[in-house]
Amino acid sequence: MGRRLRDGQGLLVVRGETGSVSVPLEIATSYRARTKGLLGRDGIEGAILLSPANSVHTFRMRIPIDVAYLDRNLVVIAVRTMKPGRLGLPRVRARHVVEAEAGAMGGWGLRSGVRAEVLAEGDVVE
């Protein structure tokens, strides 16, 4: 990733064999924003990036979620679907976690081995 992200908005870009998908992204890097995450929400438009993070839980969540664990280069280590009230195992190599509504990541082509891109507000797209 090479730069420090801050709390805010951006895009998650997933490039696949058939093209690329850009997904609205909330970026949560502060302790407060990461701790809140998706707690208490009935859904999310797009996804949320928690950074730094290597594990998540779904206690007090209302919906099942997809969780993607990414390494320092934003390569997906694993994708799991978690029901509310679960504790995810920490992933040793994970530096970032992306959360979305259950089933969304498959449609984006986000799976193990895929490298994602994060474009934060203010990034120049060429």
PABARO-124690 format. One record per residue: residue in one letter; x, y, z of N, C-alpha, C in turn. Coordinates in steps of 0.05 Angstrom, whole numbers, padded with zeros to 5 digits, always signed. Example, Ala and Ser with C-alpha at 12.3 -4.5 7.8 and 13.67 -1.06 7.14 Angstrom:
2
A+00264-00114+00156+00246-00090+00156+00264-00066+00156
S+00257-00045+00142+00273-00021+00143+00258+00001+00157
***
This chain:
126
M+00017-00024+00000+00000+00000+00000+00018+00025+00000
G+00039+00025+00016+00059+00046+00014+00052+00073+00027
R+00028+00077+00035+00021+00103+00047+00002+00098+00071
R+00001+00117+00088-00016+00115+00111-00045+00124+00103
L-00064+00107+00110-00092+00114+00105-00103+00128+00130
R-00124+00144+00126-00138+00156+00148-00167+00149+00146
D-00182+00152+00168-00211+00148+00169-00223+00164+00146
G-00242+00152+00132-00255+00167+00111-00268+00149+00090
Q-00271+00159+00066-00284+00145+00044-00264+00139+00022
G-00270+00119+00006-00253+00113-00017-00266+00092-00034
L-00250+00078-00049-00259+00057-00067-00241+00032-00063
L-00254+00009-00064-00240-00017-00065-00241-00026-00094
V-00218-00030-00106-00217-00038-00134-00207-00066-00136
V-00223-00083-00149-00216-00112-00153-00215-00116-00183
R-00191-00124-00192-00187-00129-00221-00188-00159-00226
G-00205-00167-00244-00208-00196-00251-00204-00200-00280
E-00208-00225-00289-00204-00233-00317-00224-00218-00335
T-00247-00211-00325-00268-00199-00341-00269-00169-00338
G-00250-00157-00324-00251-00128-00319-00247-00122-00290
S-00252-00097-00283-00249-00089-00255-00275-00080-00243
V-00277-00083-00217-00300-00074-00202-00291-00054-00181
S-00305-00031-00179-00300-00011-00159-00323-00010-00139
V-00316-00013-00114-00336-00015-00093-00333+00008-00074
P-00355+00022-00066-00352+00043-00046-00340+00032-00020
L-00321+00046-00008-00306+00036+00014-00305+00056+00037
E-00312+00047+00061-00307+00063+00085-00279+00054+00095
I-00263+00073+00103-00236+00067+00113-00235+00073+00143
A-00229+00053+00159-00228+00056+00188-00200+00049+00197
T-00184+00069+00204-00157+00065+00213-00152+00073+00242
S-00170+00090+00253-00166+00098+00281-00177+00076+00299
Y-00168+00075+00324-00178+00054+00342-00208+00056+00345
R-00218+00080+00348-00247+00083+00351-00263+00073+00327
A-00255+00081+00303-00269+00072+00279-00267+00042+00275
R-00243+00030+00280-00240+00001+00276-00257-00014+00296
T-00258-00004+00321-00274-00017+00342-00304-00017+00335
K-00314+00006+00324-00342+00008+00317-00349-00010+00293
G-00332-00008+00272-00336-00024+00248-00365-00024+00239
L-00376-00048+00236-00404-00051+00227-00424-00056+00249
L-00415-00053+00274-00432-00059+00297-00458-00041+00296
G-00480-00054+00300-00506-00040+00302-00518-00033+00276
R-00506-00040+00254-00517-00033+00227-00534-00055+00216
D-00553-00047+00199-00570-00067+00186-00560-00074+00158
G-00539-00061+00150-00527-00066+00124-00505-00046+00118
I-00492-00050+00095-00471-00031+00087-00472-00029+00056
E-00468-00005+00047-00466+00000+00018-00436-00003+00011
G-00429-00025-00002-00401-00029-00008-00387-00045+00014
A-00364-00034+00024-00348-00049+00043-00335-00030+00063
I-00323-00041+00083-00307-00025+00102-00280-00039+00105
L-00259-00022+00105-00232-00032+00109-00223-00025+00137
L-00214-00045+00152-00203-00041+00179-00173-00044+00177
S-00158-00024+00185-00129-00025+00183-00116-00009+00205
P-00097-00021+00219-00088-00048+00217-00108-00067+00232
A-00110-00091+00222-00127-00112+00234-00119-00139+00223
N-00121-00160+00240-00116-00187+00231-00137-00207+00240
S-00158-00196+00254-00180-00213+00262-00204-00195+00267
V-00228-00208+00268-00253-00193+00273-00272-00211+00289
H-00292-00198+00300-00314-00214+00312-00340-00202+00302
T-00362-00218+00306-00388-00208+00297-00408-00207+00321
F-00397-00204+00345-00414-00200+00368-00429-00173+00365
R-00455-00173+00371-00473-00150+00369-00478-00141+00340
M-00471-00158+00321-00477-00152+00293-00505-00163+00287
R-00518-00150+00268-00545-00158+00260-00547-00175+00235
I-00525-00175+00220-00525-00188+00194-00500-00206+00191
P-00502-00227+00175-00478-00242+00168-00460-00226+00149
I-00434-00229+00151-00416-00213+00135-00395-00231+00121
D-00385-00221+00099-00361-00232+00086-00337-00218+00098
V-00316-00232+00104-00292-00221+00115-00268-00230+00097
A-00253-00210+00087-00229-00216+00071-00205-00207+00088
Y-00186-00225+00091-00161-00219+00105-00140-00213+00084
L-00127-00189+00086-00107-00181+00066-00080-00178+00078
D-00059-00184+00063-00032-00180+00073-00023-00151+00069
R+00002-00145+00075+00012-00118+00073+00011-00107+00045
N+00010-00124+00024+00009-00116-00004-00020-00116-00015
L-00039-00120+00003-00068-00121-00004-00075-00146-00021
V-00059-00167-00018-00066-00193-00030-00083-00208-00011
V-00106-00219-00020-00125-00233-00003-00113-00260+00006
I-00112-00263+00032-00102-00288+00044-00125-00308+00047
A-00148-00298+00055-00172-00316+00058-00197-00299+00058
V-00219-00311+00051-00246-00299+00052-00264-00318+00067
R-00278-00308+00087-00296-00324+00103-00323-00309+00106
T-00345-00325+00108-00371-00313+00115-00375-00319+00145
M-00382-00299+00160-00387-00302+00189-00415-00294+00196
K-00428-00311+00212-00454-00305+00223-00451-00287+00247
P-00472-00272+00255-00470-00256+00280-00463-00274+00304
G-00449-00262+00323-00441-00276+00347-00417-00294+00345
R-00400-00290+00326-00377-00307+00322-00351-00292+00327
L-00330-00307+00333-00303-00296+00337-00285-00308+00315
G-00274-00291+00298-00257-00301+00277-00229-00306+00287
L-00215-00326+00277-00188-00332+00284-00169-00311+00272
P-00149-00303+00288-00129-00284+00277-00114-00297+00254
R-00107-00281+00234-00091-00290+00211-00063-00277+00215
V-00043-00293+00219-00016-00283+00225-00006-00263+00205
R-00009-00269+00179+00001-00252+00158-00017-00228+00151
A-00041-00228+00162-00060-00207+00155-00052-00180+00167
R-00055-00159+00152-00050-00131+00161-00075-00114+00158
H-00094-00123+00142-00119-00108+00137-00142-00128+00135
V-00166-00119+00141-00190-00135+00139-00211-00118+00124
V-00224-00131+00105-00247-00118+00091-00272-00133+00098
E-00293-00118+00106-00319-00130+00113-00340-00120+00094
A-00359-00138+00087-00381-00130+00070-00404-00149+00076
E-00428-00143+00065-00451-00161+00069-00445-00188+00058
A-00455-00209+00071-00450-00236+00063-00457-00240+00033
G-00440-00253+00018-00444-00259-00010-00434-00238-00029
A-00428-00214-00019-00419-00192-00037-00392-00197-00050
M-00373-00207-00035-00346-00210-00045-00343-00229-00068
G-00359-00250-00068-00359-00269-00090-00366-00255-00116
G-00386-00238-00115-00394-00223-00138-00374-00203-00148
W-00356-00194-00130-00335-00175-00138-00310-00190-00148
G-00309-00216-00144-00285-00231-00152-00263-00229-00131
L-00270-00221-00106-00250-00219-00085-00248-00247-00072
R-00225-00260-00077-00220-00286-00066-00190-00290-00061
S-00182-00312-00049-00154-00317-00042-00136-00313-00067
G-00114-00299-00063-00094-00295-00084-00098-00270-00100
V-00122-00257-00098-00128-00233-00114-00116-00209-00099
R-00104-00191-00114-00093-00166-00102-00114-00144-00106
A-00121-00131-00084-00140-00109-00085-00125-00082-00085
E-00139-00061-00093-00128-00035-00091-00147-00018-00074
V-00135+00001-00059-00151+00019-00043-00145+00047-00052
L-00166+00061-00061-00163+00089-00069-00178+00106-00048
A-00163+00122-00034-00174+00139-00013-00183+00165-00026
E-00200+00180-00012-00208+00206-00021-00183+00223-00026
G-00183+00236-00049-00161+00253-00055-00140+00240-00073
D-00141+00213-00075-00122+00199-00093-00129+00207-00122
V-00109+00209-00138-00112+00216-00166-00115+00190-00182
V-00136+00187-00198-00141+00163-00214-00133+00170-00242
E-00115+00154-00254-00105+00159-00281-00117+00139-00301
***
